[in-house]
Amino acid sequence: MIIPNKPLVTILPPKSMQIHFPDLPHFQQRVHPSATSQLKRLIDIMGAVIGLVMTALLSIPIAIAIKLDNPGPVFYSQIRCGLNGNTFRIWKFRTMRVNAEQMKHLVQNQAKGNIFKNHQDPRITRVGSFLRRTSLDELPQFWNVLQGDMSLVGTRPPTLDEVENYEPHHFRRLLVKPGITGEWQVNGRSKIEDFEDIVKLDLTYQSKWSVVYDLKLILKTLQVVFNRDGAY
């Protein structure tokens, strides 16, 4: 849906504004140390400010390229599920055609489980393909980090459709903030096509987490992005 008088932004209305953890035996919602770490938050704020400066510098040429390639909004917005089931609006540069959501049923899902992927998705524009390969489409998410809805490093932020189909053990992914990068980003990115593999990586992150480990993942992410490993 395109909001009138705001031609730069595509906003999809939320299905819900709160996701509740299941009332299940042996499932205890807890606060993960990463969610309360003041040092992690400080690093997030510093990284977000630097990232937003980069976004401001690159936004004009990116916006022009998006408009010339496929007229429509520059930004894409969608409701995602974050820490402890709280929902938030995530921001990206638009990489698909304006009517991408209406075309989704025409595209085959090549992934397994609660994710949707297609290596040759016809909805992705030419400029969008470049933005995805270089991860430039994710630059606006530094705003989400500054707001506190996301972290520089965390788990992959799921859509509400994905969460609606979660099995009990999947909910443990929501015990940490979603991140711009994380285990999935440095261990395959788009090559990972099984949702259970993503869950395992996210839970691995939770068990290994420390501020030093976050910094290592950030450095690995930069290497992966520059080498364009696992992106399409």
C-alpha positions in Angstrom: 0.0 0.0 0.0 1.4 3.4 -0.9 0.5 6.2 1.5 -0.8 9.4 -0.4 1.6 12.4 -0.3 4.5 10.1 0.7 5.8 8.8 -2.6 9.1 7.8 -1.2 7.8 5.1 1.2 5.9 1.8 0.8 4.2 0.9 4.1 2.5 -2.4 4.7 -0.1 -2.3 7.5 0.6 -4.5 10.5 -1.4 -7.6 11.1 -0.8 -7.4 14.8 1.2 -5.3 17.2 2.1 -7.9 19.7 3.2 -11.5 19.6 2.7 -13.6 22.7 5.0 -16.4 23.8 3.3 -19.7 24.0 2.2 -21.1 27.4 4.2 -24.3 27.1 5.7 -26.7 29.6 9.4 -26.2 30.1 9.4 -22.9 28.3 10.5 -20.0 30.4 10.8 -16.6 28.9 13.9 -14.9 30.2 16.0 -11.8 29.6 19.1 -12.6 27.5 22.2 -10.8 28.8 22.6 -9.1 25.4 19.3 -7.4 25.7 20.3 -5.6 28.9 24.0 -4.9 28.2 24.7 -1.2 28.4 28.0 -1.6 26.5 26.3 -3.4 23.6 23.7 -0.6 23.5 26.5 2.0 23.4 28.2 0.2 20.5 24.8 0.0 18.8 24.3 3.8 19.1 27.8 4.6 17.9 27.4 2.2 15.0 24.0 3.5 14.1 25.2 7.1 14.0 28.0 6.2 11.7 25.7 4.0 9.6 23.1 6.8 9.2 25.8 9.2 8.1 26.7 6.7 5.4 23.0 6.3 4.5 22.6 10.0 4.1 25.6 10.2 1.8 24.4 7.3 -0.4 20.6 7.8 -0.2 20.4 10.4 -3.1 22.2 8.3 -5.8 20.4 5.1 -4.5 17.0 6.9 -4.6 17.6 8.2 -8.2 18.7 4.7 -9.3 15.6 3.1 -7.8 13.3 5.7 -9.3 14.8 5.3 -12.8 14.8 1.6 -12.7 11.2 1.1 -11.4 9.1 4.2 -10.5 7.7 4.1 -7.1 8.6 4.5 -3.4 12.3 4.5 -2.5 11.9 2.9 0.9 10.1 -0.3 1.9 8.6 -0.8 5.3 7.3 -4.0 6.9 6.2 -5.1 10.4 8.7 -7.6 11.9 8.8 -9.4 15.3 11.5 -8.4 17.7 12.7 -8.9 21.3 10.3 -10.8 23.4 7.6 -10.7 20.7 7.4 -7.0 20.4 6.6 -5.9 16.9 8.3 -3.0 15.1 8.5 -1.5 11.6 11.7 -2.3 9.7 13.1 -0.1 7.0 14.9 -0.9 3.8 15.6 0.5 0.4 13.0 -0.9 -2.0 14.5 -3.7 -4.1 11.3 -5.2 -5.6 8.6 -4.0 -7.9 5.8 -1.9 -6.4 3.3 -4.7 -6.7 5.6 -7.4 -5.3 3.3 -8.5 -2.5 0.5 -9.1 -5.0 2.8 -11.2 -7.2 4.2 -13.3 -4.3 1.8 -16.2 -5.0 3.2 -16.5 -8.5 6.7 -17.1 -7.2 7.9 -20.6 -6.1 9.3 -20.8 -2.7 12.7 -22.6 -2.9 13.3 -22.5 0.9 12.2 -25.0 3.5 10.2 -24.0 6.5 9.1 -20.6 7.7 11.0 -18.5 5.2 10.5 -17.5 1.6 13.3 -17.4 -0.9 13.7 -17.7 -4.7 17.1 -17.4 -6.4 15.6 -15.9 -9.5 12.7 -14.0 -8.0 11.3 -12.0 -10.9 10.0 -9.3 -8.6 13.5 -8.1 -7.8 14.5 -5.1 -9.9 17.9 -4.7 -11.6 18.9 -2.0 -9.1 17.4 -4.1 -6.3 19.5 -7.0 -7.2 22.7 -4.8 -6.9 21.5 -3.4 -3.6 20.9 -6.9 -2.2 24.3 -8.2 -3.4 26.1 -5.3 -1.7 23.7 -5.2 1.3 23.1 -1.5 0.6 19.4 -2.2 0.8 19.8 -2.7 4.6 21.3 0.7 5.3 18.0 2.3 6.6 18.0 -0.4 9.3 20.5 1.7 11.2 17.5 3.9 12.1 15.9 0.8 13.7 19.1 0.2 15.6 19.2 3.8 16.8 15.6 3.5 18.0 16.4 0.4 19.9 14.2 -2.0 18.0 17.2 -3.7 16.5 20.9 -4.2 17.3 23.9 -4.2 15.0 24.3 -7.9 15.8 21.5 -10.3 16.6 19.1 -12.8 15.1 17.3 -12.6 11.7 14.1 -10.5 12.2 11.1 -12.7 11.3 7.9 -11.6 9.7 4.6 -12.0 11.4 3.6 -14.7 8.9 6.7 -16.7 9.9 6.0 -16.3 13.7 2.4 -17.4 13.2 3.7 -20.8 12.1 6.4 -21.2 14.7 7.0 -24.5 16.5 7.6 -24.2 20.3 11.4 -24.2 20.1 11.4 -21.5 17.4 10.2 -18.9 19.9 13.6 -18.9 21.6 14.9 -16.8 18.7 12.9 -13.9 20.1 14.8 -13.8 23.4 17.4 -11.4 21.8 17.1 -8.3 19.7 17.1 -8.9 15.9 20.2 -7.6 14.2 21.4 -6.1 10.9 23.9 -8.9 10.9 24.4 -12.2 12.8 25.4 -15.8 12.5 23.3 -16.3 9.4 25.0 -13.3 7.7 28.5 -14.7 8.1 27.6 -18.3 7.6 25.9 -18.5 4.2 23.5 -15.5 4.0 21.0 -16.3 1.2 22.5 -19.7 0.6 20.8 -20.9 3.8 17.5 -22.3 2.6 16.3 -24.4 5.6 14.6 -22.4 8.4 15.8 -24.9 11.0 19.4 -24.1 10.0 18.7 -20.4 10.7 17.2 -21.3 14.1 20.3 -23.3 15.0 22.5 -20.4 14.0 20.4 -18.0 16.1 20.5 -20.2 19.1 24.2 -20.6 18.7 24.6 -16.9 18.8 22.7 -16.7 22.0 25.0 -19.3 23.6 28.2 -17.7 22.4 27.2 -14.1 22.9 29.6 -11.5 24.3 30.5 -8.0 23.3 33.8 -9.3 21.9 31.9 -11.9 19.9 29.6 -9.2 18.5 32.7 -7.3 17.3 34.1 -10.4 15.7 30.8 -10.9 13.8 30.8 -7.3 12.7 34.3 -7.7 11.2 33.3 -11.0 9.6 30.3 -9.3 8.1 32.4 -6.6 6.5 34.5 -9.2 4.9 31.5 -11.2 3.6 29.8 -8.1 2.2 33.0 -6.9 0.4 33.4 -10.4 -1.1 29.7 -10.6 -1.8 29.6 -14.1 -0.4 26.3 -15.9 -0.3 24.2 -13.0 -1.6 21.8 -12.8 -4.6 
